[in-house]
Amino acid sequence: VHLQTGQCGNQIGAAFWQTISGEHGLDSNGVYNGTSELQLERMSVYFNEASGN
């Protein structure tokens, strides 16, 4: 669970997700552009796709 409050919280949260996405080889659209198998193995640590169930 990730919670952001106020303008400062939103800015810090946005920077956090931008950093995490870059470290995992994701572009701004969420498309994987990395080159490391380790990035793919650890993708589920921060990213899970939600279903509409």
PyRosetta script that sets phi, psi and omega in degrees:
from pyrosetta import init, pose_from_sequence

init()
pose = pose_from_sequence("VHLQTGQCGNQIGAAFWQTISGEHGLDSNGVYNGTSELQLERMSVYFNEASGN")
pose.set_psi(1, 133.0)
pose.set_omega(1, -179.8)
pose.set_phi(2, -123.7)
pose.set_psi(2, 124.8)
pose.set_omega(2, -177.1)
pose.set_phi(3, -122.1)
pose.set_psi(3, 131.1)
pose.set_omega(3, 177.3)
pose.set_phi(4, -123.7)
pose.set_psi(4, 137.1)
pose.set_omega(4, -179.8)
pose.set_phi(5, -131.2)
pose.set_psi(5, 130.4)
pose.set_omega(5, 176.5)
pose.set_phi(6, 73.6)
pose.set_psi(6, 175.4)
pose.set_omega(6, -177.7)
pose.set_phi(7, -62.1)
pose.set_psi(7, -44.9)
pose.set_omega(7, -179.9)
pose.set_phi(8, -62.9)
pose.set_psi(8, -44.1)
pose.set_omega(8, 178.3)
pose.set_phi(9, -61.7)
pose.set_psi(9, -39.7)
pose.set_omega(9, 178.4)
pose.set_phi(10, -65.8)
pose.set_psi(10, -40.1)
pose.set_omega(10, 179.2)
pose.set_phi(11, -67.0)
pose.set_psi(11, -42.5)
pose.set_omega(11, 178.6)
pose.set_phi(12, -66.3)
pose.set_psi(12, -42.8)
pose.set_omega(12, 178.4)
pose.set_phi(13, -61.7)
pose.set_psi(13, -42.4)
pose.set_omega(13, 178.8)
pose.set_phi(14, -63.9)
pose.set_psi(14, -42.1)
pose.set_omega(14, 178.6)
pose.set_phi(15, -65.2)
pose.set_psi(15, -39.2)
pose.set_omega(15, 178.1)
pose.set_phi(16, -59.4)
pose.set_psi(16, -51.5)
pose.set_omega(16, -177.3)
pose.set_phi(17, -68.2)
pose.set_psi(17, -32.2)
pose.set_omega(17, 176.0)
pose.set_phi(18, -64.6)
pose.set_psi(18, -43.6)
pose.set_omega(18, 178.9)
pose.set_phi(19, -65.2)
pose.set_psi(19, -48.0)
pose.set_omega(19, -179.4)
pose.set_phi(20, -61.7)
pose.set_psi(20, -42.4)
pose.set_omega(20, 178.7)
pose.set_phi(21, -61.1)
pose.set_psi(21, -44.9)
pose.set_omega(21, 178.9)
pose.set_phi(22, -62.8)
pose.set_psi(22, -40.8)
pose.set_omega(22, 179.5)
pose.set_phi(23, -65.9)
pose.set_psi(23, -27.0)
pose.set_omega(23, -179.3)
pose.set_phi(24, -97.3)
pose.set_psi(24, 6.7)
pose.set_omega(24, 175.2)
pose.set_phi(25, 78.8)
pose.set_psi(25, 23.8)
pose.set_omega(25, 179.2)
pose.set_phi(26, -99.6)
pose.set_psi(26, 139.4)
pose.set_omega(26, 174.9)
pose.set_phi(27, -85.9)
pose.set_psi(27, -175.5)
pose.set_omega(27, -175.6)
pose.set_phi(28, -67.4)
pose.set_psi(28, -15.2)
pose.set_omega(28, 177.2)
pose.set_phi(29, -95.9)
pose.set_psi(29, 1.6)
pose.set_omega(29, 179.9)
pose.set_phi(30, 83.1)
pose.set_psi(30, 15.4)
pose.set_omega(30, 179.7)
pose.set_phi(31, -92.2)
pose.set_psi(31, 132.3)
pose.set_omega(31, -179.4)
pose.set_phi(32, -72.4)
pose.set_psi(32, 124.3)
pose.set_omega(32, 177.2)
pose.set_phi(33, -127.2)
pose.set_psi(33, 15.7)
pose.set_omega(33, -177.3)
pose.set_phi(34, -76.5)
pose.set_psi(34, 177.1)
pose.set_omega(34, -178.0)
pose.set_phi(35, -127.0)
pose.set_psi(35, 2.9)
pose.set_omega(35, -173.2)
pose.set_phi(36, -111.5)
pose.set_psi(36, 132.5)
pose.set_omega(36, 174.1)
pose.set_phi(37, -62.4)
pose.set_psi(37, -32.8)
pose.set_omega(37, 179.7)
pose.set_phi(38, -62.7)
pose.set_psi(38, -37.4)
pose.set_omega(38, 177.1)
pose.set_phi(39, -59.4)
pose.set_psi(39, -44.5)
pose.set_omega(39, -179.2)
pose.set_phi(40, -68.4)
pose.set_psi(40, -38.2)
pose.set_omega(40, 179.9)
pose.set_phi(41, -63.4)
pose.set_psi(41, -34.0)
pose.set_omega(41, -175.4)
pose.set_phi(42, -99.1)
pose.set_psi(42, 6.5)
pose.set_omega(42, -176.8)
pose.set_phi(43, -57.7)
pose.set_psi(43, -37.9)
pose.set_omega(43, -175.5)
pose.set_phi(44, -73.1)
pose.set_psi(44, -6.4)
pose.set_omega(44, 178.1)
pose.set_phi(45, -64.2)
pose.set_psi(45, -42.7)
pose.set_omega(45, -179.3)
pose.set_phi(46, -112.5)
pose.set_psi(46, -19.8)
pose.set_omega(46, -172.2)
pose.set_phi(47, -123.1)
pose.set_psi(47, 124.5)
pose.set_omega(47, 173.0)
pose.set_phi(48, -135.4)
pose.set_psi(48, 137.1)
pose.set_omega(48, 178.0)
pose.set_phi(49, -84.4)
pose.set_psi(49, 128.0)
pose.set_omega(49, 179.1)
pose.set_phi(50, -84.0)
pose.set_psi(50, 146.1)
pose.set_omega(50, 176.8)
pose.set_phi(51, -103.4)
pose.set_psi(51, 161.7)
pose.set_omega(51, -178.2)
pose.set_phi(52, -88.6)
pose.set_psi(52, 22.4)
pose.set_omega(52, -177.8)
pose.set_phi(53, -75.1)
pose.dump_pdb("model.pdb")
